[in-house]
């Protein structure tokens, strides 16, 4: 009975994931690193806030029932989405500054993926 309930739960999760991913499948599946690279080269574009919440919720739904998911690529893409979204929607920056904020978001996502804090990034860890 537990196996049947778990299988039913996985089917429900899969259905919900399919609804979330249907929005923009090419930018939501996989690690997200190739998509971010294409954006930085000017070969791709997407709505960053839409990708951000879908990538986060989709990853959470995939991990909760025990499915495997690498954390590095999605964290990099989510960080890039935050940087791109801030550059486009909040600060309304120039093209060069948009690229800078995108790459800053990538760096923040990479740091979050490996639990690499501000102290490590600044190089001040020898003083502690």
C-alpha positions as CSV (number, residue, x, y, z in Angstrom):
1,X,0.0,0.0,0.0
2,X,2.9,2.4,0.7
3,X,4.5,1.6,-2.6
4,X,1.2,2.3,-4.4
5,X,0.8,5.6,-2.6
6,X,4.4,6.6,-3.4
7,X,3.9,5.7,-7.0
8,X,0.8,7.8,-7.1
9,X,2.6,10.7,-5.5
10,X,5.4,10.4,-8.1
11,X,2.9,10.5,-10.9
12,X,1.3,13.7,-9.4
13,X,4.7,15.3,-9.0
14,X,5.6,14.4,-12.6
15,X,2.3,15.9,-13.8
16,X,2.9,19.1,-11.9
17,X,6.5,19.3,-13.2
18,X,5.3,18.9,-16.8
19,X,2.9,21.9,-16.3
20,X,5.7,24.0,-14.8
21,X,8.2,23.1,-17.5
22,X,5.8,23.5,-20.5
23,X,6.3,27.3,-20.3
24,X,9.8,27.3,-21.9
25,X,11.1,23.8,-22.1
26,X,14.4,24.6,-23.9
27,X,15.5,27.1,-21.2
28,X,14.3,25.0,-18.2
29,X,15.6,21.6,-18.8
30,X,19.2,20.5,-18.0
31,X,21.7,22.3,-15.9
32,X,21.1,25.8,-17.4
33,X,24.7,26.5,-18.0
34,X,24.5,26.3,-21.8
35,X,21.5,28.7,-21.7
36,X,23.4,31.2,-19.6
37,X,26.4,31.0,-21.8
38,X,24.2,31.6,-24.9
39,X,22.7,34.6,-23.1
40,X,26.1,36.1,-22.4
41,X,27.0,35.6,-26.0
42,X,23.8,37.3,-27.2
43,X,22.4,34.1,-28.8
44,X,19.5,33.4,-26.4
45,X,17.0,35.4,-24.3
46,X,14.3,34.6,-21.9
47,X,12.1,36.1,-19.2
48,X,14.4,35.8,-16.1
49,X,11.8,35.9,-13.4
50,X,9.7,33.3,-15.1
51,X,12.7,31.0,-15.5
52,X,13.8,31.7,-11.9
53,X,10.6,30.6,-10.1
54,X,10.0,27.6,-12.4
55,X,13.6,26.4,-12.0
56,X,13.4,26.8,-8.2
57,X,10.0,25.1,-7.8
58,X,10.8,22.4,-10.3
59,X,14.0,21.6,-8.6
60,X,12.3,21.5,-5.2
61,X,9.6,19.2,-6.6
62,X,12.1,16.9,-8.2
63,X,14.3,16.6,-5.1
64,X,11.5,16.1,-2.5
65,X,10.4,12.6,-3.6
66,X,14.0,11.5,-3.9
67,X,14.9,12.2,-7.6
68,X,18.4,13.1,-8.4
69,X,19.3,16.7,-9.3
70,X,22.7,18.3,-9.6
71,X,22.8,21.6,-7.7
72,X,25.6,23.5,-9.5
73,X,24.0,24.1,-12.9
74,X,20.6,25.2,-11.6
75,X,22.2,27.5,-9.0
76,X,24.2,29.1,-11.7
77,X,21.2,29.6,-13.9
78,X,19.1,31.0,-11.0
79,X,21.8,33.4,-10.1
80,X,22.1,34.5,-13.7
81,X,18.3,35.0,-13.7
82,X,18.5,37.2,-10.6
83,X,21.3,39.3,-12.1
84,X,19.6,39.6,-15.5
85,X,16.3,40.4,-13.9
86,X,17.8,43.1,-11.7
87,X,19.7,44.6,-14.7
88,X,16.6,44.7,-17.0
89,X,13.7,45.4,-14.6
90,X,15.0,47.1,-11.5
91,X,18.1,49.1,-12.5
92,X,17.4,49.5,-16.3
93,X,21.1,49.4,-17.0
94,X,23.1,49.7,-20.2
95,X,24.1,46.6,-22.2
96,X,27.5,46.5,-20.7
97,X,26.2,46.7,-17.1
98,X,23.6,44.1,-18.0
99,X,26.4,41.7,-18.9
100,X,28.2,42.6,-15.7
101,X,25.1,41.9,-13.5
102,X,24.5,38.7,-15.4
103,X,28.0,37.5,-14.7
104,X,27.8,38.7,-11.1
105,X,24.6,36.5,-10.8
106,X,26.5,33.6,-12.2
107,X,29.3,34.1,-9.7
108,X,26.7,34.3,-6.8
109,X,25.0,31.1,-8.0
110,X,28.3,29.3,-8.2
111,X,29.2,30.5,-4.7
112,X,25.8,29.4,-3.4
113,X,26.1,25.9,-5.1
114,X,29.4,25.2,-3.3
115,X,28.5,27.1,0.0
116,X,31.4,29.5,-0.7
117,X,30.8,32.5,1.5
118,X,31.7,36.1,1.2
119,X,34.8,35.7,3.4
120,X,36.2,33.1,1.0
121,X,35.5,35.2,-2.0
122,X,37.2,38.3,-0.6
123,X,40.3,36.4,0.4
124,X,40.2,37.6,4.0
125,X,39.9,34.1,5.5
126,X,43.6,34.2,6.5
127,X,42.9,37.0,9.0
128,X,40.5,34.8,11.0
